[in-house]
Amino acid sequence: MDLIKNKASSAKVETEKRPAHEQVYQTLKAQIMFGDLVPGQPVTIQGLTDSLGVGMTPVREAIRRLISDGALVFQGNRRVSVPLLSAGDVEQMIFARISIESELSCRAAANMNSADIDNLERIDQRLDRTIADGDVSGYLHLNHTFHETLYSYADAPILLDLTERLWLRFGPSLRVVCGRFGTQSLPDRHKDIITALRAKDAKMAAKATAQDIEQGMELMADALTDG
């Protein structure tokens, strides 16, 4: 227990050491990725400043970075919004995600041991509970944690950075889809990924990852078209 407390304390200290603009960037990034900011809904820079309880300068710097990431668009009159995705956007994201994330899974498979896979499976079990409970927020966070944890073993920081930028772009729309149709309608090939990892079959892990991405993103595309 002391070790856990020490780790939590260390994480808090590390966060507090970050510059204000970095803290604001990470906070807004999470709000965007997990759909707290609705696609297409404009928010004012002053509104973000008030809600975050920080100065205007770190908010402006964070927004500048998020616009560069493609996670926000400037609408003028000191307003920004999460961009709405078109069918073409989703089609490109499917291609990019499958290309990059399948490679990350393939590389991770070569580096993971049994304990690593056990940990990934525990995350997936918690994810299953959020699906059964209809817990949209819990699903979004744990689904991201599952993939982030898996890809962290790939030892490929450039690919990881590209993946994070893609997740920033489709995350808000995924929240909309979950809110409209519920979590139980979402496909989940995580168990296929885990099976492949235990078999030390990198190609199978890559294929299962591609199927997981394709099915989820196509469901999103259909939902956005119907909406």
C-alpha positions, 0 to 999 in steps of 0.5 A, a space after each residue: 500500500 505504501 508503494 502505491 501511495 508513493 507512486 501516486 504521490 510521485 505522479 502528482 508531483 510530476 504533474 505539478 512540475 509541468 508548465 501550466 500550458 502543458 497541464 492545460 494541454 493534457 487536460 483538454 486533450 483528454 476532454 477531446 479524446 473521451 468526448 467531453 467536448 462534442 464535435 461541432 459545438 463551439 466553445 470560447 477561449 474565455 469559457 475554457 479559461 474559466 472552466 479550467 481555472 487558469 490564465 488565458 496564456 496557457 489556454 491559448 498555447 494549448 489550443 494552438 497545439 491542439 489545432 496543430 494536432 487536428 483535434 480542434 479547429 478555429 472558428 473565429 471570434 475566439 471560438 474553437 470546436 472539435 471538428 465534425 468527421 466526414 465519410 472521407 475522413 473516416 475512410 482515411 482514418 481506417 486506412 491509417 489506423 490499420 496500417 499503423 496500429 497493426 504494425 504496433 501490435 506486431 512489434 509488441 507481440 515480440 516483446 511481451 511476456 506472460 505477465 505483460 499479457 496477463 495485465 492486458 487481459 485484466 484490463 480487457 476484463 474490466 473493459 467487459 464489465 463497462 460494456 455489460 454495465 453500459 458505462 460509456 465513459 468507462 468503456 472509452 477510457 479502458 478501451 484506450 488503456 487497452 490499446 495504449 498498453 499493448 502498443 507501449 510494448 512496440 518500442 516505436 515512439 514515432 508510430 505511437 505519436 501518430 496513433 495518439 493523434 489519430 485517436 484524438 481525431 476520432 475519439 469524440 465521434 466514438 463517444 457520440 456513437 456510444 451515446 447513441 447506440 450503447 456500448 454493447 453494439 460495439 465490436 471487440 476483438 481484444 480476446 483474439 488479440 490476447 490469444 494471438 499474443 499468448 501464441 506468440 503469433 505476431 501476424 495473427 495479433 496484427 490481423 486481429 487488431 486490424 479487424 478490431 479497428 475496421 469493424 469499430 470504425 465502419 460502425 462509426 461511419 454508418 452512424 455518422 452517415 445515418 445521423 
